[in-house]
Amino acid sequence: MPIVDLRDIPVAEKIEADICIVGSGPAGSTIARELDSKRLRIVVVESGGIARNADVDSLNEIENIGRARVMDQWLVRNRMLGGSSNTWTGRCAPFDEIDYEARNWVQYSGWPFTAGEVEPFLQRAAPYLGLGLGSGFSDRAFWELFGRPNFSPEIDEELLVPFFWQFSKDDVNRFDYMRFAKGLLNSAGGVRVILNATVTNINTDAEGAVVKSVDLRGSDGALREVSAPRIVLCAGGIENARLLLASRRANSAGLGNQNDLIGRFLMDHPRGRLGIFDVAKSEPLQRWLGVYNLKNSKGSHRFRHGLRLSPSYQRKNGLLNCAVWLNEYVMDDDPWNALARILRGRGTIATDALFVAANLGLVAKGLNQFLIQRNGMPRKLDRLELLCIVEQQPDPESRITLSDRTDKFGVPISRINWKINQQEERTVRAIGRLVQAEFRRLSLNELHLDDWLVRDEGLPLSFPDIAHPTGTTRMSTSPKLGVVDPDCQVHGVRGLFVAGSSIFPTSSHANPTHMIVATAIRLADFLKGQISNGAR
Ligand SMILES: Cc1cc2nc3c(=O)[nH]c(=O)nc-3n(C[C@H](O)[C@H](O)[C@H](O)COP(=O)(O)OP(=O)(O)OC[C@H]3O[C@@H](n4cnc5c(N)ncnc54)[C@H](O)[C@@H]3O)c2cc1C
């Protein structure tokens, strides 16, 4: 794969492509690999390089005027080849059917396609993400797929539905998650990757109706340009909106912003703790809602079992989608952590060997559970918590606009006014109380709810944004309700497409990257079809 630094391209060279992809994270790199062919000139422009660089990191700076957010942007997005997959933690889940519906109690909800239509793309996304299965694993089918008896207690599924997440796994290093930079670099092919190339403007015809090119700046500060009849923004949930808002040559409100929608409907996934369990009595609960290591023809894969709010309960009570799982805080001398450090060549071998030796009983039990029963290993626990992740109500006032401050290339930084509303708070309180009541009824472990939840206070600041910026260029068939159409093309701007979580109309409780990759493949198919039909 030809890879070059922007500053090594002569300023006089005309860079031309059939398709220019902005950003090389999971969305951009997947589209590039899907489109890679001898017939097409594909150029990926990536703001960062192979390694992290403080100067480039500074381009992600934000101004926050809303709810408290993580301000060190490196913790929530990585500006380098492969995007935020450099530090992601690999948890994947498909959306539930209800997530696609227009729900009359969730204003602005409804996707322009159904779960069934996305299903083949979720399957095709699996190898990119290092998943054993692309769909069909997250509910009761899990037990059958892996030939295991379902040993769930009789939970009332009108209230809470058992649910599985699956973890990404690198194809070589089984201890790591899939990192998309490696996938892009390893794919033989003709895609041209230009590093340290930051897009500072999207250029169109005078009316802003047809895309023409993007302006690029690199470490030498010189202006270069990539011309292409099709440009795909894959710069992440915040930067996609920022780039459109900052491209103001044809329309002072921003490109494609004739209906003042760009940057609105900013969502994330508030995530935090609902309560704790008694550690001493927690083994059955940990085994049931624990980690499962399961094998299929594509090798062994790690799943985590949790519970989600049932669709019927959401419907009856006007709530959002939401899920909970156990969070194990292990002690410093947990033998499995010690063993992992030894295997990875980290930590102090003598101390870790002592920790293993002192806990041989737990190790033997763990090996039995891991190898024979294929459950996760029992851990030496300090604390066992119930964590929750909640969908957000799409809110036009929760939004990104442009700050008066600019980055080093003169582009205004994002001014973020992120909001959390009552519907999220009601949903989180409801799931906490349901889990407590159901676990009591089933004589499982007692959940001690946190004070804020008992006192009916709002979501505390311990529910921050978690690197899932969503909705800022939302998809809708109507230009009055969305920035992109169902083919991901910006309404009113021919040739300009957007991929990533910014196109999601609603966010589900599911982590976004599986859906990002699936919708990116869907867009790649559309572009292939458009080109082979000879469309301009
Ligand atoms: C610590 C952490 C943990 C996470 N864990 C999970 C998880 O467990 N499960 C999950 O589903 N998701 C997780 N995520 C989120 C996941 O990483 C993102 O959903 C995913 O990376 C988004 O893919 P993307 O391609 O849309 O955007 P990104 O990965 O953000 O990639 C955007 C790319 O565009 C480039 N770019 C930006 N602006 C410009 C510009 N102007 N010009 C050129 N290039 C530009 C950036 O440098 C970057 O490479 C996590 C993220 C973090 C940070």
The ligand as a Tripos MOL2 file, in Angstrom:
@<TRIPOS>MOLECULE
LIG
   53    58     1     0     0
SMALL
NO_CHARGES

@<TRIPOS>ATOM
      1 C1        -10.2910    4.7220   24.9990 C.3       1 LIG1
      2 C2        -11.3730    4.3560   24.0180 C.ar      1 LIG1
      3 C3        -12.0750    3.1710   24.1750 C.ar      1 LIG1
      4 C4        -13.0820    2.8250   23.2690 C.ar      1 LIG1
      5 N1        -13.7110    1.6240   23.4060 N.ar      1 LIG1
      6 C5        -14.6640    1.2710   22.5290 C.ar      1 LIG1
      7 C6        -15.3080    0.0090   22.6330 C.ar      1 LIG1
      8 O1        -15.0090   -0.7940   23.5150 O.2       1 LIG1
      9 N2        -16.2710   -0.2980   21.7190 N.ar      1 LIG1
     10 C7        -16.6220    0.5660   20.7290 C.ar      1 LIG1
     11 O2        -17.5100    0.2330   19.9290 O.2       1 LIG1
     12 N3        -16.0110    1.7660   20.6060 N.ar      1 LIG1
     13 C8        -15.0440    2.1360   21.4710 C.ar      1 LIG1
     14 N4        -14.4130    3.3310   21.3360 N.ar      1 LIG1
     15 C9        -14.8620    4.2430   20.2600 C.3       1 LIG1
     16 C10       -14.2520    3.8370   18.9160 C.3       1 LIG1
     17 O3        -12.8610    3.9350   18.9930 O.3       1 LIG1
     18 C11       -14.8480    4.7520   17.8500 C.3       1 LIG1
     19 O4        -16.2420    4.4640   17.7680 O.3       1 LIG1
     20 C12       -14.2590    4.5250   16.4850 C.3       1 LIG1
     21 O5        -12.8600    4.6110   16.4820 O.3       1 LIG1
     22 C13       -14.8210    5.5830   15.5360 C.3       1 LIG1
     23 O6        -14.3460    5.3120   14.2400 O.3       1 LIG1
     24 P1        -14.2910    6.4440   13.1330 P.3       1 LIG1
     25 O7        -13.4900    5.8950   12.0100 O.co2     1 LIG1
     26 O8        -15.6410    6.9370   12.8620 O.co2     1 LIG1
     27 O9        -13.5280    7.6700   13.8260 O.3       1 LIG1
     28 P2        -12.0580    7.7530   14.4830 P.3       1 LIG1
     29 O10       -11.6110    6.4350   14.9790 O.co2     1 LIG1
     30 O11       -12.1350    8.8840   15.4310 O.co2     1 LIG1
     31 O12       -11.1510    8.1540   13.2730 O.3       1 LIG1
     32 C14       -11.1960    9.4340   12.6970 C.3       1 LIG1
     33 C15        -9.9000    9.6570   11.9460 C.3       1 LIG1
     34 O13       -10.0040   10.8920   11.2310 O.3       1 LIG1
     35 C16        -8.8190   11.6220   11.3770 C.3       1 LIG1
     36 N5         -9.1380   13.0470   11.2030 N.ar      1 LIG1
     37 C17        -9.8530   13.8230   12.0470 C.ar      1 LIG1
     38 N6         -9.9580   15.0700   11.5330 N.ar      1 LIG1
     39 C18        -9.3060   15.0690   10.3490 C.ar      1 LIG1
     40 C19        -9.0460   16.0420    9.3610 C.ar      1 LIG1
     41 N7         -9.5020   17.3080    9.4900 N.pl3     1 LIG1
     42 N8         -8.3080   15.7030    8.2660 N.ar      1 LIG1
     43 C20        -7.8420   14.4270    8.1090 C.ar      1 LIG1
     44 N9         -8.0650   13.4530    9.0350 N.ar      1 LIG1
     45 C21        -8.7900   13.7730   10.1310 C.ar      1 LIG1
     46 C22        -8.3430   11.2960   12.7730 C.3       1 LIG1
     47 O14        -6.9580   11.5280   12.9180 O.3       1 LIG1
     48 C23        -8.6940    9.8080   12.8750 C.3       1 LIG1
     49 O15        -7.6660    8.9820   12.4140 O.3       1 LIG1
     50 C24       -13.3900    3.6990   22.1960 C.ar      1 LIG1
     51 C25       -12.6570    4.8810   22.0190 C.ar      1 LIG1
     52 C26       -11.6580    5.2100   22.9230 C.ar      1 LIG1
     53 C27       -10.8760    6.4800   22.7130 C.3       1 LIG1
@<TRIPOS>BOND
     1     1     2 1
     2     2     3 ar
     3     2    52 ar
     4     3     4 ar
     5     4     5 ar
     6     4    50 ar
     7     5     6 ar
     8     6     7 ar
     9     6    13 1
    10     7     8 2
    11     7     9 ar
    12     9    10 ar
    13    10    11 2
    14    10    12 ar
    15    12    13 ar
    16    13    14 ar
    17    14    15 1
    18    14    50 ar
    19    15    16 1
    20    16    17 1
    21    16    18 1
    22    18    19 1
    23    18    20 1
    24    20    21 1
    25    20    22 1
    26    22    23 1
    27    23    24 1
    28    24    25 2
    29    24    26 1
    30    24    27 1
    31    27    28 1
    32    28    29 2
    33    28    30 1
    34    28    31 1
    35    31    32 1
    36    32    33 1
    37    33    34 1
    38    33    48 1
    39    34    35 1
    40    35    36 1
    41    35    46 1
    42    36    37 ar
    43    36    45 ar
    44    37    38 ar
    45    38    39 ar
    46    39    40 ar
    47    39    45 ar
    48    40    41 1
    49    40    42 ar
    50    42    43 ar
    51    43    44 ar
    52    44    45 ar
    53    46    47 1
    54    46    48 1
    55    48    49 1
    56    50    51 ar
    57    51    52 ar
    58    52    53 1
@<TRIPOS>SUBSTRUCTURE
     1 LIG1         1 GROUP 0 **** ****
